[in-house]
Every structure is written in C-alpha cells, then in structure tokens.
C-alpha cells in the first residue's frame, strides 16, 4: 500500500514539474512552498488522491495564508478546484459566508468548498458537538516551520490529510510570509511585516496594551495581523466601515473614538465592570458615576467613591481615563470622541450619550 502511494506521489511530482516547465502562467501571490522547491505543496485525500495547494501548478490560483484566513484555491487531479474562501469569487453575500480561518497561531477552522465535492471542514470545532463522534480532528500550521498538519473532513470525500505517513516533510504543504523574520521573533508569523510595527504594544501606548488581562488585550500581534490595533473593542474592519452605528467611520489606531466603558462603573464596592462592545445607556450612567474625578488629584474620591487614579480591573489603565473623553471636533459627527483631558465632567457624559447605539459585537 505504502509503496503504491509513494509511486503515485512520485508520478504526481514528475507531472507537476513538467507542467511548470512547459506552461507559461502568471503565478498568483500565494504563500505556499516559499522555498520554491516545486514539491512542498501536497495533501492526500484518502478517496480522491493528491491535492495541490500551489500556483502555478494550480493554474495560478494557489493558497494564500494570512494570520486571519486562507484564500485562494487547491486543486485535486480527480475532483477539481477547492475554494478556500468565498472572498475569492465574491460569493459571500449569496452563500454561507464560508472560508477557512486562522486564529493567528496557526489553528485553522471553517469550511472550504469543492466545486464537485461539497463542503470540507477544517476542524470539528466548527460544530463542537460532533467532535466526540468524529474525533477531535483539525488542521494546524506550525508558526516556526510553516508546515501544515492534521486532517480535514469532506462530507463526500472523507479525510483530507496534511501529514499523511507516506508524505515526506519536504512534500507537505508549507507556507511562509516572506519577511525573513523567524518565529517566535516575528510578531505576525503568517503576514509579511518586515518593520514589525506593533502599535498597541509600544511602551508609549496610552491605552490597554497587548497581553493585558482583559478581552481588549487579547488581540495580539503586530499591526499587520492584529484584528484590533487600538484595543478599544471595535475591530479594525468594523472601524473602517461606513456606518458609525456599527463601529464605522472611526480610526483603528485611536482608542478614544469608541466610548464603550466598563459597566457597571468601577468602584471599590463594584469591581466587576466590563466592556460589552456596545455603547448603551449603561455606559452613560457608568460615566456619570465618575463625574468630578480628575488626574490632578488621582486618589481623591467623588461622592460615589470613584477615584481617577485607581486601576480596579487591573488592565494597566487608570480607571478615570477609561471614562474620560473629549467631544468630537468634527461637526455633526459626535462619535469621533477624542483623548482624555484629565477631568471627568458632564461633558464626558454627553460624549458617551452621543455614541449610544454604536454596536461592535
């Protein structure tokens, strides 16, 4: 059995090499086989044979890996194209908005679509209740080596295996980001970012930093792969949108323009306040609890017991700053709130009220 598989694999390699030599194609900007070995690009389908993830042998439409998703296509000699993401052909609005995702650490989830074979699941965690019956399968990418491992499941084709025993490591699907910075030094191991800029981890960053023990600090990585570069709870894509009600028309590098504050207000007698990613009347009332506090006298409590200089939730930002915002300077655009001025007043309450209804959930 193994001998036969190796023979078929060798034939596939020869065929791919010949095709690459005689066919002139414009390669897509895929990230597979970064060493240009012509071999580090194959997975094995138990019922459908070899699957190729690399352009130009796939017609210039290979797989591109980023820290958030996989795009592009794989090609099966017996089954045709496998679409890794609905973004490839602008079908997201008319389909199930499918795609294979990357959690930034190389753990894949989601679905690909085979034109002739249907859905292919890259993790049983897509539907956790099925894991007991199917085994805890899934596909991962090693951030250090770029090697794919594990297996995906096709409802009509069975297992698609990325580290099948007969596939030498040099022939397995491998990716690289091309910035010549090796993991773990590379703060975005799946995205090309030679500058390694990481706005929300800088010493001078005045807001919640990457790694802080709150949800806003959990979106790690450099700017090229961090899904929330300012750690304000409203992701970069949402802030780039057109509708301020859903987080849009904001700056993804400013933590001040989404006035979602810890609710209930952080007080010595109420220490559990968290952000909800939705600005509501609760945020307005919580800000009201801090009126009268200021950075000049950070330990002086107001009538509610609030102090500007406390850090009750331990996120590295003084509590007063979490409720302190200045009004928008853009006429008619109240959601563009500005940086703290060191004093929480009724003006701050009105700033939050102007954003009520903004929803980034």
C-alpha positions as a Markdown table, in Angstrom:
| # | Residue | x | y | z |
|---|---|---|---|---|
| 1 | Unk | 0.0 | 0.0 | 0.0 |
| 2 | Unk | 2.7 | 2.5 | 1.0 |
| 3 | Unk | 4.9 | 1.5 | -2.0 |
| 4 | Unk | 1.9 | 2.2 | -4.3 |
| 5 | Unk | 1.2 | 5.6 | -2.7 |
| 6 | Unk | 4.9 | 6.6 | -3.0 |
| 7 | Unk | 4.9 | 5.6 | -6.7 |
| 8 | Unk | 1.7 | 7.7 | -7.3 |
| 9 | Unk | 3.2 | 10.5 | -5.4 |
| 10 | Unk | 6.5 | 10.4 | -7.5 |
| 11 | Unk | 4.4 | 10.4 | -10.7 |
| 12 | Unk | 2.5 | 13.5 | -9.4 |
| 13 | Unk | 5.8 | 15.3 | -8.7 |
| 14 | Unk | 7.1 | 14.5 | -12.2 |
| 15 | Unk | 3.8 | 15.6 | -13.8 |
| 16 | Unk | 3.8 | 18.9 | -11.8 |
| 17 | Unk | 7.4 | 19.6 | -12.7 |
| 18 | Unk | 6.8 | 19.0 | -16.4 |
| 19 | Unk | 3.7 | 21.3 | -16.3 |
| 20 | Unk | 5.7 | 24.0 | -14.6 |
| 21 | Unk | 8.4 | 23.8 | -17.2 |
| 22 | Unk | 6.2 | 23.8 | -20.3 |
| 23 | Unk | 3.3 | 26.0 | -19.4 |
| 24 | Unk | 3.7 | 29.8 | -19.0 |
| 25 | Unk | 1.5 | 31.1 | -16.3 |
| 26 | Unk | 1.4 | 34.2 | -14.2 |
| 27 | Unk | 1.6 | 32.9 | -10.6 |
| 28 | Unk | -0.8 | 34.4 | -8.0 |
| 29 | Unk | 0.6 | 35.9 | -4.9 |
| 30 | Unk | 0.2 | 32.7 | -2.9 |
| 31 | Unk | 2.4 | 31.8 | 0.1 |
| 32 | Unk | 2.8 | 28.1 | -0.5 |
| 33 | Unk | 6.2 | 26.5 | -1.0 |
| 34 | Unk | 8.2 | 29.6 | -0.1 |
| 35 | Unk | 11.5 | 27.8 | -0.8 |
| 36 | Unk | 10.4 | 27.2 | -4.4 |
| 37 | Unk | 11.2 | 23.5 | -4.1 |
| 38 | Unk | 8.3 | 22.6 | -6.5 |
| 39 | Unk | 7.3 | 19.9 | -4.0 |
| 40 | Unk | 6.2 | 21.5 | -0.7 |
| 41 | Unk | 2.5 | 21.7 | -1.6 |
| 42 | Unk | 0.7 | 18.4 | -1.3 |
| 43 | Unk | -2.0 | 16.9 | 0.8 |
| 44 | Unk | -3.6 | 13.4 | 0.4 |
| 45 | Unk | -7.3 | 12.6 | 0.0 |
| 46 | Unk | -8.0 | 9.1 | 1.1 |
| 47 | Unk | -10.6 | 8.6 | -1.7 |
| 48 | Unk | -9.5 | 11.3 | -4.2 |
| 49 | Unk | -5.7 | 11.3 | -4.4 |
| 50 | Unk | -3.3 | 14.2 | -4.3 |
| 51 | Unk | -4.4 | 17.8 | -3.6 |
| 52 | Unk | -2.1 | 20.6 | -4.7 |
| 53 | Unk | -2.0 | 23.9 | -2.9 |
| 54 | Unk | 0.5 | 25.8 | -5.0 |
| 55 | Unk | 0.4 | 28.1 | -8.1 |
| 56 | Unk | 1.3 | 27.9 | -11.0 |
| 57 | Unk | 0.7 | 24.2 | -11.0 |
| 58 | Unk | -2.9 | 25.0 | -9.9 |
| 59 | Unk | -3.3 | 27.5 | -12.8 |
| 60 | Unk | -2.0 | 30.5 | -10.9 |
| 61 | Unk | -4.6 | 30.2 | -8.1 |
| 62 | Unk | -2.7 | 28.8 | -5.1 |
| 63 | Unk | -3.5 | 29.2 | -1.4 |
| 64 | Unk | -2.5 | 32.4 | 0.4 |
| 65 | Unk | -2.2 | 32.1 | 4.2 |
| 66 | Unk | -2.5 | 35.2 | 6.5 |
| 67 | Unk | -2.9 | 35.5 | 10.2 |
| 68 | Unk | -6.7 | 35.6 | 10.0 |
| 69 | Unk | -7.7 | 33.5 | 7.0 |
| 70 | Unk | -6.8 | 31.3 | 4.0 |
| 71 | Unk | -7.7 | 32.5 | 0.5 |
| 72 | Unk | -7.1 | 31.1 | -3.0 |
| 73 | Unk | -7.6 | 27.5 | -4.2 |
| 74 | Unk | -6.4 | 24.0 | -4.0 |
| 75 | Unk | -6.5 | 21.6 | -7.0 |
| 76 | Unk | -7.4 | 17.9 | -6.9 |
| 77 | Unk | -6.5 | 15.9 | -10.0 |
| 78 | Unk | -9.6 | 13.9 | -9.5 |
| 79 | Unk | -12.0 | 16.4 | -8.1 |
| 80 | Unk | -11.1 | 19.9 | -9.5 |
| 81 | Unk | -11.0 | 23.1 | -7.6 |
| 82 | Unk | -11.4 | 23.6 | -3.8 |
| 83 | Unk | -12.2 | 27.2 | -2.9 |
| 84 | Unk | -10.8 | 28.2 | 0.4 |
| 85 | Unk | -12.8 | 31.3 | 0.9 |
| 86 | Unk | -15.9 | 32.9 | -0.6 |
| 87 | Unk | -13.9 | 36.2 | -0.9 |
| 88 | Unk | -12.1 | 34.5 | -3.9 |
| 89 | Unk | -15.1 | 34.8 | -6.2 |
| 90 | Unk | -17.2 | 37.5 | -4.4 |
| 91 | Unk | -19.9 | 35.0 | -3.4 |
| 92 | Unk | -20.0 | 35.8 | 0.3 |
| 93 | Unk | -23.3 | 37.6 | 0.1 |
| 94 | Unk | -25.0 | 34.7 | -1.7 |
| 95 | Unk | -23.5 | 31.8 | 0.2 |
| 96 | Unk | -23.0 | 30.9 | 3.8 |
| 97 | Unk | -20.1 | 33.4 | 4.1 |
| 98 | Unk | -17.7 | 30.5 | 4.3 |
| 99 | Unk | -14.0 | 30.4 | 4.5 |
| 100 | Unk | -11.1 | 28.8 | 6.3 |
| 101 | Unk | -9.9 | 30.9 | 9.2 |
| 102 | Unk | -6.6 | 31.2 | 11.0 |
| 103 | Unk | -6.6 | 32.2 | 14.7 |
| 104 | Unk | -3.2 | 33.9 | 14.3 |
| 105 | Unk | -1.3 | 31.0 | 15.9 |
| 106 | Unk | -1.9 | 28.5 | 13.1 |
| 107 | Unk | -5.1 | 26.8 | 14.3 |
| 108 | Unk | -7.5 | 26.6 | 11.4 |
| 109 | Unk | -11.3 | 26.4 | 11.4 |
| 110 | Unk | -14.1 | 27.0 | 9.0 |
| 111 | Unk | -15.1 | 25.4 | 5.6 |
| 112 | Unk | -13.7 | 25.2 | 2.1 |
| 113 | Unk | -16.0 | 24.4 | -0.9 |
| 114 | Unk | -15.2 | 21.9 | -3.6 |
| 115 | Unk | -17.0 | 22.5 | -6.8 |
| 116 | Unk | -17.5 | 18.8 | -7.3 |
| 117 | Unk | -17.4 | 17.5 | -3.8 |
| 118 | Unk | -19.2 | 20.0 | -1.5 |
| 119 | Unk | -18.1 | 21.2 | 1.9 |
| 120 | Unk | -14.8 | 20.4 | 3.5 |
| 121 | Unk | -14.5 | 21.1 | 7.2 |
| 122 | Unk | -11.1 | 22.1 | 8.6 |
| 123 | Unk | -12.0 | 21.5 | 12.3 |
| 124 | Unk | -14.6 | 19.6 | 14.2 |
| 125 | Unk | -14.7 | 22.7 | 16.4 |
| 126 | Unk | -16.9 | 24.2 | 13.7 |
| 127 | Unk | -19.6 | 22.2 | 15.3 |
| 128 | Unk | -18.2 | 21.1 | 18.7 |
| 129 | Unk | -20.9 | 18.6 | 19.4 |
| 130 | Unk | -19.6 | 16.5 | 16.6 |
| 131 | Unk | -16.1 | 16.1 | 17.9 |
| 132 | Unk | -16.9 | 13.1 | 20.1 |
| 133 | Unk | -18.2 | 11.2 | 17.1 |
| 134 | Unk | -15.6 | 12.2 | 14.6 |
| 135 | Unk | -12.6 | 12.6 | 16.8 |
| 136 | Unk | -11.0 | 15.9 | 17.6 |
| 137 | Unk | -9.8 | 16.5 | 14.1 |
| 138 | Unk | -8.5 | 19.7 | 12.6 |
| 139 | Unk | -5.7 | 21.3 | 10.6 |
| 140 | Unk | -2.9 | 23.4 | 12.1 |
| 141 | Unk | 0.1 | 25.3 | 10.7 |
| 142 | Unk | 3.4 | 25.4 | 12.7 |
| 143 | Unk | 4.3 | 29.1 | 13.0 |
| 144 | Unk | 8.0 | 28.1 | 13.2 |
| 145 | Unk | 8.2 | 25.9 | 10.1 |
| 146 | Unk | 5.1 | 26.7 | 8.2 |
| 147 | Unk | 4.2 | 23.0 | 7.9 |
| 148 | Unk | 0.6 | 22.0 | 7.7 |
| 149 | Unk | -0.5 | 19.1 | 9.9 |
| 150 | Unk | -3.7 | 17.3 | 10.7 |
| 151 | Unk | -6.7 | 16.5 | 8.6 |
| 152 | Unk | -9.9 | 18.0 | 7.2 |
| 153 | Unk | -13.2 | 16.2 | 6.5 |
| 154 | Unk | -15.1 | 16.3 | 3.3 |
| 155 | Unk | -18.7 | 15.1 | 3.5 |
| 156 | Unk | -18.4 | 13.4 | 0.2 |
| 157 | Unk | -14.7 | 12.5 | 0.0 |
| 158 | Unk | -13.7 | 11.5 | 3.5 |
| 159 | Unk | -10.4 | 12.6 | 5.1 |
| 160 | Unk | -8.0 | 15.1 | 3.5 |
| 161 | Unk | -4.7 | 14.5 | 5.3 |
| 162 | Unk | -1.9 | 17.1 | 5.5 |
| 163 | Unk | 0.7 | 14.9 | 7.3 |
| 164 | Unk | 0.0 | 11.5 | 5.8 |
| 165 | Unk | 2.6 | 9.0 | 6.8 |
| 166 | Unk | 3.9 | 8.5 | 3.3 |
| 167 | Unk | 4.4 | 12.2 | 2.6 |
| 168 | Unk | 7.9 | 13.3 | 3.3 |
| 169 | Unk | 8.1 | 16.6 | 5.1 |
| 170 | Unk | 9.7 | 18.2 | 2.0 |
| 171 | Unk | 6.5 | 17.5 | 0.1 |
| 172 | Unk | 3.9 | 18.6 | 2.7 |
| 173 | Unk | 2.0 | 21.8 | 2.2 |
| 174 | Unk | 4.3 | 24.6 | 3.6 |
| 175 | Unk | 3.7 | 28.3 | 3.9 |
| 176 | Unk | 5.9 | 31.3 | 4.6 |
| 177 | Unk | 5.3 | 35.1 | 5.0 |
| 178 | Unk | 8.4 | 36.2 | 3.1 |
| 179 | Unk | 9.6 | 38.8 | 5.6 |
| 180 | Unk | 12.8 | 36.8 | 6.5 |
| 181 | Unk | 12.0 | 37.1 | 10.3 |
| 182 | Unk | 11.6 | 33.8 | 12.0 |
| 183 | Unk | 9.1 | 32.9 | 14.6 |
| 184 | Unk | 9.0 | 33.5 | 17.6 |
| 185 | Unk | 10.7 | 36.8 | 16.9 |
| 186 | Unk | 8.2 | 37.5 | 14.1 |
| 187 | Unk | 5.1 | 39.1 | 15.7 |
| 188 | Unk | 3.0 | 38.1 | 12.7 |
| 189 | Unk | 4.3 | 34.7 | 11.6 |
| 190 | Unk | 1.7 | 34.4 | 8.8 |
| 191 | Unk | 1.9 | 38.0 | 7.4 |
| 192 | Unk | 4.7 | 39.9 | 5.7 |
| 193 | Unk | 5.7 | 42.7 | 8.0 |
| 194 | Unk | 9.4 | 43.4 | 7.9 |
| 195 | Unk | 9.0 | 46.5 | 10.1 |
| 196 | Unk | 7.3 | 44.6 | 12.9 |
| 197 | Unk | 5.3 | 47.7 | 13.9 |
| 198 | Unk | 3.0 | 46.9 | 16.9 |
| 199 | Unk | 1.1 | 50.0 | 17.9 |
| 200 | Unk | -0.7 | 48.7 | 20.9 |
| 201 | Unk | 2.3 | 47.0 | 22.5 |
| 202 | Unk | 4.6 | 50.1 | 22.4 |
| 203 | Unk | 5.9 | 51.4 | 25.7 |
| 204 | Unk | 4.3 | 54.8 | 25.0 |
| 205 | Unk | 0.9 | 53.4 | 24.0 |
| 206 | Unk | -1.5 | 55.3 | 26.3 |
| 207 | Unk | -4.3 | 52.6 | 26.5 |
| 208 | Unk | -4.7 | 48.9 | 27.1 |
| 209 | Unk | -1.7 | 47.1 | 25.9 |
| 210 | Unk | -1.4 | 43.7 | 24.2 |
| 211 | Unk | -1.4 | 41.0 | 26.8 |
| 212 | Unk | -3.4 | 42.9 | 29.5 |
| 213 | Unk | -5.7 | 40.6 | 31.4 |
| 214 | Unk | -8.9 | 41.8 | 29.8 |
| 215 | Unk | -10.5 | 40.9 | 26.5 |
| 216 | Unk | -9.3 | 44.1 | 24.8 |
| 217 | Unk | -5.7 | 42.9 | 25.4 |
| 218 | Unk | -6.2 | 39.5 | 23.9 |
| 219 | Unk | -5.8 | 40.5 | 20.2 |
| 220 | Unk | -2.1 | 40.0 | 19.9 |
| 221 | Unk | 0.5 | 40.5 | 17.2 |
| 222 | Unk | 1.9 | 43.3 | 15.1 |
| 223 | Unk | -0.3 | 45.8 | 13.2 |
| 224 | Unk | -0.2 | 43.5 | 10.1 |
| 225 | Unk | -2.2 | 40.7 | 11.9 |
| 226 | Unk | -3.8 | 42.3 | 15.0 |
| 227 | Unk | -7.5 | 42.4 | 14.4 |
| 228 | Unk | -8.0 | 45.3 | 16.8 |
| 229 | Unk | -4.9 | 47.6 | 16.6 |
| 230 | Unk | -6.1 | 50.1 | 19.2 |
| 231 | Unk | -7.6 | 47.6 | 21.7 |
| 232 | Unk | -10.8 | 49.5 | 22.0 |
| 233 | Unk | -13.0 | 46.5 | 21.5 |
| 234 | Unk | -14.1 | 47.5 | 18.0 |
| 235 | Unk | -12.1 | 45.7 | 15.3 |
| 236 | Unk | -10.2 | 47.2 | 12.5 |
| 237 | Unk | -12.6 | 46.1 | 9.8 |
| 238 | Unk | -15.6 | 47.5 | 11.7 |
| 239 | Unk | -13.9 | 50.8 | 12.3 |
| 240 | Unk | -13.2 | 51.1 | 8.6 |
| 241 | Unk | -16.9 | 50.6 | 7.8 |
| 242 | Unk | -19.3 | 53.2 | 6.5 |
| 243 | Unk | -21.9 | 53.2 | 9.3 |
| 244 | Unk | -20.9 | 54.7 | 12.7 |
| 245 | Unk | -23.8 | 52.7 | 14.3 |
| 246 | Unk | -21.9 | 49.5 | 13.7 |
| 247 | Unk | -18.5 | 51.0 | 14.6 |
| 248 | Unk | -17.6 | 52.6 | 11.3 |
| 249 | Unk | -16.1 | 56.0 | 10.4 |
| 250 | Unk | -13.6 | 55.6 | 13.2 |
| 251 | Unk | -9.8 | 55.4 | 13.4 |
| 252 | Unk | -8.4 | 51.9 | 14.0 |
| 253 | Unk | -5.3 | 53.4 | 15.7 |
| 254 | Unk | -7.2 | 55.6 | 18.1 |
| 255 | Unk | -8.6 | 54.0 | 21.3 |
| 256 | Unk | -10.6 | 57.1 | 22.2 |
| 257 | Unk | -13.3 | 57.1 | 19.5 |
| 258 | Unk | -15.4 | 54.2 | 20.6 |
| 259 | Unk | -16.9 | 55.2 | 24.0 |
| 260 | Unk | -17.6 | 51.7 | 25.4 |
| 261 | Unk | -16.7 | 51.9 | 29.1 |
| 262 | Unk | -16.7 | 49.3 | 31.9 |
| 263 | Unk | -20.2 | 48.7 | 33.1 |
| 264 | Unk | -21.2 | 48.8 | 36.0 |
| 265 | Unk | -18.9 | 51.6 | 36.9 |
| 266 | Unk | -15.6 | 50.5 | 38.5 |
| 267 | Unk | -15.9 | 51.4 | 42.2 |
| 268 | Unk | -14.5 | 50.0 | 45.4 |
| 269 | Unk | -17.9 | 48.4 | 46.1 |
| 270 | Unk | -18.4 | 47.3 | 42.4 |
| 271 | Unk | -15.3 | 45.7 | 40.8 |
| 272 | Unk | -16.7 | 43.6 | 38.0 |
| 273 | Unk | -17.4 | 46.2 | 35.3 |
| 274 | Unk | -16.5 | 45.1 | 31.8 |
| 275 | Unk | -16.9 | 46.4 | 28.2 |
| 276 | Unk | -19.7 | 45.0 | 26.1 |
| 277 | Unk | -18.6 | 46.3 | 22.7 |
| 278 | Unk | -21.9 | 48.1 | 22.6 |
| 279 | Unk | -22.5 | 51.7 | 23.8 |
| 280 | Unk | -25.7 | 51.9 | 25.7 |
| 281 | Unk | -27.4 | 54.0 | 28.4 |
| 282 | Unk | -25.5 | 51.7 | 30.8 |
| 283 | Unk | -22.2 | 53.3 | 29.6 |
| 284 | Unk | -23.7 | 56.8 | 30.0 |
| 285 | Unk | -24.7 | 56.0 | 33.6 |
| 286 | Unk | -21.4 | 54.5 | 34.4 |
| 287 | Unk | -19.6 | 57.6 | 33.2 |
| 288 | Unk | -21.9 | 59.7 | 35.3 |
| 289 | Unk | -20.5 | 57.8 | 38.4 |
| 290 | Unk | -17.1 | 59.2 | 37.6 |
| 291 | Unk | -18.0 | 62.9 | 37.3 |
| 292 | Unk | -15.8 | 65.0 | 39.5 |
| 293 | Unk | -12.7 | 62.8 | 39.4 |
| 294 | Unk | -9.5 | 64.1 | 37.9 |
| 295 | Unk | -5.9 | 63.3 | 37.2 |
| 296 | Unk | -4.6 | 66.2 | 39.3 |
| 297 | Unk | -5.9 | 64.6 | 42.5 |
| 298 | Unk | -6.0 | 61.0 | 41.4 |
| 299 | Unk | -6.6 | 59.5 | 44.8 |
| 300 | Unk | -9.4 | 61.9 | 45.8 |
| 301 | Unk | -12.8 | 60.1 | 45.7 |
| 302 | Unk | -16.0 | 61.7 | 44.5 |
| 303 | Unk | -19.4 | 61.2 | 46.2 |
| 304 | Unk | -19.7 | 57.8 | 44.6 |
| 305 | Unk | -16.3 | 56.6 | 45.9 |
| 306 | Unk | -14.7 | 56.7 | 42.4 |
| 307 | Unk | -11.1 | 57.9 | 42.0 |
| 308 | Unk | -9.4 | 58.8 | 38.8 |
| 309 | Unk | -6.1 | 57.1 | 39.6 |
| 310 | Unk | -7.4 | 53.6 | 40.7 |
| 311 | Unk | -7.0 | 50.5 | 38.5 |
| 312 | Unk | -9.7 | 48.3 | 39.8 |
| 313 | Unk | -9.8 | 46.0 | 36.8 |
| 314 | Unk | -6.0 | 45.6 | 36.6 |
| 315 | Unk | -5.8 | 46.4 | 32.9 |
| 316 | Unk | -2.9 | 48.9 | 33.2 |
| 317 | Unk | -5.0 | 52.0 | 32.6 |
| 318 | Unk | -6.1 | 54.2 | 35.4 |
| 319 | Unk | -9.9 | 53.9 | 35.8 |
| 320 | Unk | -10.6 | 57.7 | 35.3 |
| 321 | Unk | -9.1 | 57.5 | 31.9 |
| 322 | Unk | -11.5 | 54.8 | 30.9 |
| 323 | Unk | -14.4 | 57.2 | 31.5 |
| 324 | Unk | -12.7 | 60.4 | 30.3 |
| 325 | Unk | -13.3 | 61.5 | 26.7 |
| 326 | Unk | -13.3 | 64.9 | 24.9 |
| 327 | Unk | -16.0 | 65.9 | 22.4 |
| 328 | Unk | -15.7 | 65.4 | 18.7 |
| 329 | Unk | -14.1 | 68.3 | 16.7 |
| 330 | Unk | -15.9 | 67.1 | 13.5 |
| 331 | Unk | -19.2 | 68.9 | 13.1 |
| 332 | Unk | -22.1 | 66.6 | 13.1 |
| 333 | Unk | -20.0 | 63.5 | 13.9 |
| 334 | Unk | -20.4 | 63.1 | 17.6 |
| 335 | Unk | -19.0 | 59.6 | 17.5 |
| 336 | Unk | -15.5 | 61.0 | 16.9 |
| 337 | Unk | -14.7 | 61.4 | 20.6 |
| 338 | Unk | -11.2 | 62.5 | 21.5 |
| 339 | Unk | -8.4 | 61.8 | 24.0 |
| 340 | Unk | -8.9 | 62.3 | 27.8 |
| 341 | Unk | -8.3 | 65.7 | 29.2 |
| 342 | Unk | -7.7 | 64.6 | 32.8 |
| 343 | Unk | -11.1 | 65.5 | 34.2 |
| 344 | Unk | -14.5 | 63.7 | 34.0 |
| 345 | Unk | -17.4 | 66.1 | 33.8 |
| 346 | Unk | -20.9 | 66.2 | 32.4 |
| 347 | Unk | -19.3 | 66.9 | 29.1 |
| 348 | Unk | -17.9 | 63.3 | 29.1 |
| 349 | Unk | -21.4 | 62.0 | 29.9 |
| 350 | Unk | -22.7 | 63.8 | 26.8 |
| 351 | Unk | -19.9 | 62.4 | 24.7 |
| 352 | Unk | -20.9 | 58.9 | 25.6 |
| 353 | Unk | -24.6 | 59.7 | 25.1 |
| 354 | Unk | -23.8 | 60.9 | 21.5 |
| 355 | Unk | -22.5 | 57.4 | 20.7 |
| 356 | Unk | -25.3 | 55.5 | 22.3 |
| 357 | Unk | -26.4 | 52.7 | 19.9 |
| 358 | Unk | -22.9 | 52.1 | 18.5 |
| 359 | Unk | -22.5 | 48.3 | 18.3 |
| 360 | Unk | -19.3 | 46.4 | 17.6 |
| 361 | Unk | -20.5 | 43.0 | 18.7 |
